[in-house]
Amino acid sequence: MERKQARSCYWETGFLKNILAQRRSAEERRCGTRLFPTALLSPLPSLPSCPPAPLLTGLQSTHKDCRRVSGPPSEHTGSLGPFLRLQRTESERLAAALTMADEDTLPSADPECSGPGLPETPTVKELEELLNTGRPSWNHVDEVWPNLFLGDHIALHSRFGLWKMGISHVLNAAHGTLFCHEPHDFYGTTIEYYGVPAHDLPDFDMSPYFYPAADFIHKALSIPGAKVLVHCAVGISRSSSLVLAYLMIYHHLPLTEATEAVKKHRWIFPNRGFQEQLRILDIQLRQR
């Protein structure tokens, strides 16, 4: 009887060694390297009750290059518990590695990064597509922000009209040009005047006037009851560029949102040169 059990145990040991060797060989061919055998990560074949020391000795001799099987056979003698624990340990490590890989591809859970971000700075093409939406405004003057008006040069020809509107400050974005050559004293002492000698040309650099014009508008609107009129020849390109710069600098609106805010009340279309300069301003303000 003892001889039968010993023969049966050795036969099953050799059978298991062959299975493990085949699985290991297939795994190494698939991965191109020597890895821990996947056979130890899968359920072990059921074995009859017999002394497991020969089985463990055979496994260690077959996998002597694998560091995860450690310790002399005497440590594992008497039970298959160490192999079951090893199986669970390797499964947990594999699951942890897969979880870490998934976390690398998921968005950050940091509350500072998970909130809705600002819209990206639009390209000139995207900005032109936005500017082309809506219908042109045929009004000489429109209120595009509380107490901030945007208009053309015709609205400036009547001092009575300005007084009736309650205008206290005028920013002329076409100062000294053909249609906007009114002197400072044209408006009298009741209106404060600021002139920007800009030309509506794509190669004209409007950016040096962004901050001075924004400062003028901001200081004027800080006065209770004050109203500011920003104008140029047509009220579409030069004057609108200065209004957009003011909203971006003092109200921290991205270029897209500032454009949408003004377009709700008046159709505007800065030339391509001004659009690019506004894009640069938008990028600079984001970096602060």
C-alpha positions as CSV (number, residue, x, y, z in Angstrom):
1,M,0.0,0.0,0.0
2,E,2.8,2.4,0.9
3,R,4.6,1.6,-2.3
4,K,1.4,2.3,-4.3
5,Q,1.0,5.7,-2.6
6,A,4.6,6.6,-3.3
7,R,4.4,5.6,-6.9
8,S,1.1,7.6,-7.3
9,C,2.6,10.7,-5.6
10,Y,5.8,10.6,-7.8
11,W,3.8,10.1,-10.9
12,E,1.6,13.1,-10.1
13,T,4.7,15.2,-9.3
14,G,6.2,14.5,-12.7
15,F,2.8,15.2,-14.4
16,L,2.6,18.6,-12.6
17,K,6.2,19.4,-13.5
18,N,5.4,18.9,-17.1
19,I,2.3,21.1,-17.0
20,L,4.2,23.9,-15.3
21,A,7.1,23.6,-17.7
22,Q,4.8,23.8,-20.7
23,R,2.9,26.8,-19.3
24,R,6.1,28.6,-18.4
25,S,7.6,28.0,-21.9
26,A,4.5,29.4,-23.5
27,E,4.5,32.4,-21.3
28,E,8.1,33.2,-22.0
29,R,7.6,32.9,-25.7
30,R,4.6,35.3,-25.5
31,C,6.4,38.0,-23.4
32,G,9.9,37.5,-24.8
33,T,11.4,37.3,-21.3
34,R,11.6,35.1,-18.2
35,L,8.6,35.8,-16.1
36,F,7.1,34.2,-13.0
37,P,5.1,31.3,-14.4
38,T,1.4,32.0,-14.8
39,A,0.8,28.4,-13.7
40,L,1.3,29.6,-10.1
41,L,-1.3,32.3,-10.7
42,S,-4.0,29.8,-11.8
43,P,-5.7,27.2,-9.6
44,L,-3.4,24.2,-8.9
45,P,-4.6,20.7,-9.9
46,S,-6.2,18.8,-7.0
47,L,-3.7,16.3,-5.5
48,P,-4.4,13.3,-3.3
49,S,-3.3,13.5,0.3
50,C,0.4,12.5,0.3
51,P,3.6,13.9,1.7
52,P,4.2,17.1,-0.3
53,A,7.9,17.4,0.2
54,P,8.9,15.7,-3.1
55,L,6.4,17.9,-4.9
56,L,7.8,21.1,-3.4
57,T,11.3,20.0,-4.1
58,G,10.5,19.4,-7.7
59,L,8.9,22.8,-8.1
60,Q,11.9,24.5,-6.6
61,S,14.3,22.7,-8.9
62,T,12.2,23.6,-11.9
63,H,11.8,27.3,-10.9
64,K,15.1,27.8,-9.1
65,D,15.7,31.0,-11.1
66,C,12.5,32.6,-9.8
67,R,13.1,34.6,-6.7
68,R,9.5,34.6,-5.6
69,V,9.8,31.0,-4.5
70,S,12.1,31.2,-1.5
71,G,13.1,29.2,1.5
72,P,14.1,25.5,1.9
73,P,11.5,22.8,1.3
74,S,11.2,22.2,5.0
75,E,9.4,25.6,5.4
76,H,6.6,24.4,3.1
77,T,6.4,20.8,4.3
78,G,3.1,19.5,5.5
79,S,0.7,21.8,3.6
80,L,-0.1,23.5,0.3
81,G,-1.0,26.7,2.2
82,P,2.2,28.6,1.2
83,F,1.3,28.0,-2.5
84,L,-2.2,29.2,-2.0
85,R,-0.9,32.2,-0.2
86,L,1.6,32.8,-3.0
87,Q,-1.2,32.6,-5.5
88,R,-3.2,35.2,-3.7
89,T,-0.2,37.5,-3.2
90,E,0.7,37.4,-6.9
91,S,-3.0,38.0,-7.9
92,E,-3.1,41.0,-5.6
93,R,0.1,42.4,-7.0
94,L,-1.2,41.9,-10.6
95,A,-4.5,43.6,-9.7
96,A,-2.5,46.5,-8.1
97,A,-0.4,46.9,-11.1
98,L,-3.4,47.0,-13.4
99,T,-5.1,49.6,-11.1
100,M,-2.0,51.8,-11.2
101,A,-1.9,51.6,-15.0
102,D,-5.6,52.7,-15.2
103,E,-5.0,55.6,-12.8
104,D,-2.3,56.9,-15.1
105,T,-4.8,57.2,-17.9
106,L,-7.6,58.8,-15.9
107,P,-8.1,62.5,-15.2
108,S,-6.7,63.8,-11.9
109,A,-9.0,63.7,-9.0
110,D,-7.4,66.9,-7.6
111,P,-10.3,69.4,-7.0
112,E,-8.1,72.2,-8.3
113,C,-7.8,70.3,-11.6
114,S,-11.2,68.7,-11.9
115,G,-13.2,71.9,-12.2
116,P,-14.2,73.4,-15.5
117,G,-11.2,75.1,-17.1
118,L,-11.0,78.3,-19.1
119,P,-11.7,78.1,-22.8
120,E,-8.5,77.9,-24.8
121,T,-7.1,80.8,-26.7
122,P,-8.8,80.6,-30.1
123,T,-6.9,80.6,-33.3
124,V,-7.5,83.5,-35.7
125,K,-9.7,81.2,-37.8
126,E,-11.8,80.2,-34.8
127,L,-12.1,83.9,-33.7
128,E,-13.2,84.9,-37.2
129,E,-15.9,82.2,-37.1
130,L,-17.1,83.6,-33.8
131,L,-17.1,87.1,-35.1
132,N,-19.0,86.2,-38.2
133,T,-22.0,85.0,-36.1
134,G,-24.9,87.3,-35.4
135,R,-26.3,90.2,-37.4
136,P,-24.6,93.5,-38.1
137,S,-25.8,96.4,-35.9
138,W,-27.0,99.5,-37.7
139,N,-27.0,101.7,-34.5
140,H,-24.5,104.5,-34.2
141,V,-24.0,103.7,-30.5
142,D,-24.7,100.5,-28.4
143,E,-24.2,99.9,-24.7
144,V,-22.0,96.8,-24.7
145,W,-21.2,96.7,-20.9
146,P,-22.8,98.6,-18.0
147,N,-22.1,102.3,-18.6
148,L,-19.7,101.4,-21.5
149,F,-20.8,102.4,-25.0
150,L,-19.3,101.5,-28.3
151,G,-20.1,103.5,-31.4
152,D,-19.0,105.3,-34.6
153,H,-17.8,108.8,-35.3
154,I,-21.3,110.1,-36.2
155,A,-22.4,109.8,-32.6
156,L,-19.6,112.3,-31.7
157,H,-20.8,115.1,-33.9
158,S,-23.4,116.3,-31.5
159,R,-22.4,117.5,-28.1
160,F,-26.0,117.8,-27.2
161,G,-26.5,114.1,-28.0
162,L,-23.6,113.2,-25.8
163,W,-25.0,115.3,-23.0
164,K,-28.4,113.6,-23.5
165,M,-26.8,110.1,-23.2
166,G,-25.0,111.2,-20.1
167,I,-21.5,110.5,-21.6
168,S,-18.8,111.8,-19.3
169,H,-15.7,110.3,-20.9
170,V,-14.8,109.7,-24.6
171,L,-12.1,107.4,-25.9
172,N,-11.4,108.0,-29.6
173,A,-9.6,105.0,-31.1
174,A,-9.1,106.9,-34.4
175,H,-7.7,110.2,-33.1
176,G,-6.3,112.4,-35.8
177,T,-7.5,110.4,-38.7
178,L,-9.6,111.5,-41.6
179,F,-13.0,111.1,-39.9
180,C,-12.0,111.7,-36.3
181,H,-10.0,114.9,-36.1
182,E,-11.9,116.7,-33.4
183,P,-9.6,118.6,-31.0
184,H,-9.6,118.0,-27.3
185,D,-11.6,121.2,-26.6
186,F,-14.4,120.1,-29.0
187,Y,-16.2,118.4,-26.1
188,G,-15.8,121.2,-23.6
189,T,-15.1,120.9,-20.0
190,T,-17.9,118.4,-19.2
191,I,-16.4,115.5,-21.1
192,E,-12.9,114.0,-20.5
193,Y,-11.2,113.0,-23.7
194,Y,-8.5,110.4,-24.5
195,G,-7.2,109.9,-28.0
196,V,-5.5,106.8,-29.6
197,P,-4.0,107.6,-33.0
198,A,-4.7,104.1,-34.4
199,H,-5.1,103.1,-38.1
200,D,-7.4,100.3,-39.1
201,L,-4.6,98.3,-40.8
202,P,-3.5,94.7,-40.1
203,D,0.1,95.8,-39.7
204,F,-0.7,98.5,-37.2
205,D,0.4,97.6,-33.7
206,M,-2.5,98.4,-31.4
207,S,-1.0,96.5,-28.4
208,P,0.9,99.5,-26.9
209,Y,-2.5,101.1,-26.3
210,F,-4.2,98.2,-24.7
211,Y,-3.2,99.0,-21.1
212,P,-3.5,102.8,-21.3
213,A,-6.9,102.6,-22.8
214,A,-8.0,100.0,-20.3
215,D,-6.8,102.2,-17.5
216,F,-8.7,105.1,-18.8
217,I,-11.9,103.1,-19.1
218,H,-11.5,101.6,-15.7
219,K,-10.8,104.8,-13.9
220,A,-13.7,106.5,-15.6
221,L,-16.2,103.7,-14.7
222,S,-15.0,103.9,-11.1
223,I,-16.6,107.3,-10.8
224,P,-20.3,107.1,-9.7
225,G,-22.6,108.0,-12.6
226,A,-19.9,108.1,-15.2
227,K,-20.4,106.7,-18.7
228,V,-17.7,106.0,-21.3
229,L,-18.1,106.1,-25.1
230,V,-15.4,104.3,-27.1
231,H,-15.5,105.0,-30.8
232,C,-13.6,105.0,-34.1
233,A,-14.8,105.6,-37.6
234,V,-17.3,102.8,-37.8
235,G,-17.2,101.3,-34.3
236,I,-16.3,97.8,-35.5
237,S,-12.5,97.3,-35.5
238,R,-10.3,99.7,-33.6
239,S,-12.7,100.8,-30.9
240,S,-13.9,97.2,-30.3
241,S,-10.3,96.0,-29.9
242,L,-9.8,98.4,-27.1
243,V,-13.1,97.4,-25.4
244,L,-12.1,93.7,-25.6
245,A,-8.7,94.5,-24.1
246,Y,-10.4,96.3,-21.2
247,L,-12.7,93.4,-20.5
248,M,-9.8,90.9,-20.6
249,I,-7.5,93.0,-18.4
250,Y,-9.8,94.3,-15.7
251,H,-12.7,91.8,-15.8
252,H,-10.4,88.8,-16.4
253,L,-12.5,87.5,-19.3
254,P,-10.9,85.2,-21.8
255,L,-10.8,86.5,-25.4
256,T,-13.7,84.2,-26.4
257,E,-15.9,85.3,-23.5
258,A,-15.1,89.0,-24.0
259,T,-16.0,88.7,-27.7
260,E,-19.3,86.9,-26.9
261,A,-20.2,89.5,-24.3
262,V,-19.8,92.4,-26.7
263,K,-21.4,90.7,-29.6
264,K,-24.6,90.3,-27.6
265,H,-25.1,94.0,-28.0
266,R,-23.1,95.0,-31.1
267,W,-21.6,93.4,-34.2
268,I,-17.8,93.8,-34.1
269,F,-15.0,92.6,-36.3
270,P,-11.4,93.6,-35.5
271,N,-9.0,93.2,-38.4
272,R,-6.7,90.2,-38.5
273,G,-3.8,92.1,-37.1
274,F,-5.8,93.2,-34.1
275,Q,-7.2,89.7,-33.6
276,E,-3.6,88.3,-33.4
277,Q,-2.6,91.0,-31.0
278,L,-5.6,90.2,-28.8
279,R,-4.7,86.5,-28.9
280,I,-1.2,87.4,-27.7
281,L,-2.7,89.5,-24.9
282,D,-5.0,86.6,-23.9
283,I,-2.0,84.2,-23.7
284,Q,0.0,86.7,-21.6
285,L,-2.9,87.2,-19.2
286,R,-3.3,83.4,-18.7
287,Q,0.4,83.1,-17.8
288,R,0.0,85.4,-14.8
